């Protein structure tokens, strides 16, 4: 036998992806990245079902994949396996028939239909409809079966059309840098729907679908912040609903957890994970009293562990690659505009959904439940059941003398409502003479009435909690609507200024790669400059700010985050914003109650980064640690809400509802808020049970006060907004009621404080705060009867 040496033939990548060699030997089942991707997608999409029986996604993916580089036999086997593990029975026969018909149709009409998405989808509709209608005919031709067959066929038609858009990306044949929005949406839908195919798969009691969904929320919250975290939470909630019974509350829960995880991202990955867990715990406590966990901790813990273990560099590489991949699409204004419109539309829809949910909770909640005739009758029945049922005179009292007995019971109820209890002296004599168990009767009436009162208290508490949840959902709806308005707002790019600024910076020897100049919705310029960095030479401060201000004709300064260095690319991103017209300097002085080490007052100074400066002061109920805890909660929540973009009214209402639900004990605190616009000098004051605020203008003092209860007392509060305009050199002086009470120890009261502030000639806010506190302490002989805090802010033009 002769040995024949055959020359080596190198198969091209394209040929190997098609599963063929030049020798005609099929290699379609060879292990490759593409085959693995197609197999996993086919299997997972095949598992997804709708309305308890429709399985259109696996069939649609098969139809979209077989005209690409996917191996049709491997894809078909994966789809069938997915459907079988997903609970399909008779659907397997219709699926196999679909695959045969569709393959036959595409071969017969290959030249005219294979490369046209619409015709391709139409073939899928016919291939899906024929076997299902035949199956319906064999089972009795019920109208329901026919309608479900048509619905399944329509879904197959739609999904084929969508999936085919993303096939080039799945295959890897799409050129990098020219990815369209339609292709990205197609791939995103495939990924999201296939993820729901993991529903029902558990590992050691952990839902794989839920754990991966939570991991996705944590990753994007950590990388992109609370806004994106909330949006991803909504998507994950929708996907989880797709794979199981519809639970709208889950969508809101994932959104809220994503929001809170994003708020804690500055602490690090551990902070993001803890933020998610705490948000879930808070929602569970508030919504259903910890009786049923919304997102199970057994799903959160594995996801949190995976999230913490993943190195930051891996996260940066993944998201960095994605950012580069989509960079080329930013020059497509039509696509960008359409995506923005879709996003705004979806956000508006979500906002409307939360508004409807808020209305529903509001309708089913009652501010106060009072006892009705049915409740009184129930009380009578319980007493009779415990005392009279086995009595020999039961028939005499509750049958022959029913009317008289009921009259006695109503008189007893009147006494119960007056005193809260009864004794034998409250019972008519003729009834006492007739009743053989009068002592037991009195004891049981008191016991049953006690239980009745407790029941009424809890019913009222539940109704109040529903009302508070309604307020919180309404607040969330407003935030989403505001986000939609911001996204919908037009941003004007100044391309002519970009060219001039780029030229001038390069003339100064600064290696600038790109410049973006835009005008935001408030008419203020924002500049992003991408350059090679200056190795700490402060060129940002020495050159770039000066050049940008000269070119734009407005004073530009570094933004809140200054210059951000990307260690992966070596580039720096410098953001410049218009300089604020006004600046704020602050001072604070405080003293705790006599013989108390801890002050119950809390305060905050905060520049929100959006042109507003916030002064906040809170006085907790009483003094000491308990009061301090209440005021700290109020201030901490206010800081988070204002920084996230909540308006003042919504933020305060949410804080109020949280304080109401915080504990069974009285838990309330005053909220004193002053928001200063650093561009036009407008000041907005919001006071919830707070002491007056004083505006010192030279030698005159203006008083700002409102009348309201502290937060945490009533479930529904109305906020009153007071607006003033600040001038250069004005002082805003905020105090707690301890200061006011000290001045009231002498005749003249509050007027003494006003006169004292008028006479102060210091221009140092810290000095003014110290003087006011010292004077207040002297009024009470250095033995304060309450915690005292003074905040002073000086407003001055730059």
Protein Blocks (a to p, Z undefined) as FASTA:
>chain_A
ZZdddddddddfklmmnopafkopacklpccfklmmmmmmmmmmmmpcgehlaafklmmm
mmmmmmmmbdfklmmmmmmmmmmmnopaklmmmmmmmmmmmmmmmmmmmmmmmmpmklmm
mmmmmmmmmmmmmmmmmnoopaklmmmmmmmmmmmmmmmmmmmmmmmmmnopacghiacf
klmmmmmmmmmmmmmmmgoiagehiafklmmmmmmmmmmmmmnojklmmmmmmmmmmmmm
mmmccdfklmmmmmmmmmmmmmmmmnojklmmmmmmmmmmmmmmmmnoomacfbdfklmm
mmmmmmmmpcfklmmmmmmmmmmmmmmmmmmmklmmmmmmmmmmmmmmmmmmmmmmmmmm
mmmpcfbdcddfklmmmmmmmmmmmmmmmpcklmmmmmmmmmmmmmmmmmmmmmmmmnop
acfklpcfklmmmpmklmmmmmmmmmmmmmmmmmmmmmmmmmmmmmmmmmmmmmmmmmmm
mmmmmmmpccdddfklmmmmmmmmmmnopacfbdcddddfkopacdddddebjnhnommm
mmmmmmmmmmnopacdddfklpaddfknopacdddddddfbdcdddddddddehiabdcb
dcddddehnopacddddddehedjllmmmmmmmmmmmmmmmmnopafklmmmmmmmmmmm
mpmbdcddddddddddfknopacdddehiacddddehjaccddddddddehiambdcddd
ddddddehiacddddfklmmmmmmpghijmmmmmmmmmpcbfbfklmmmmmmmmmmmmno
opafbdcdddddddddZZ
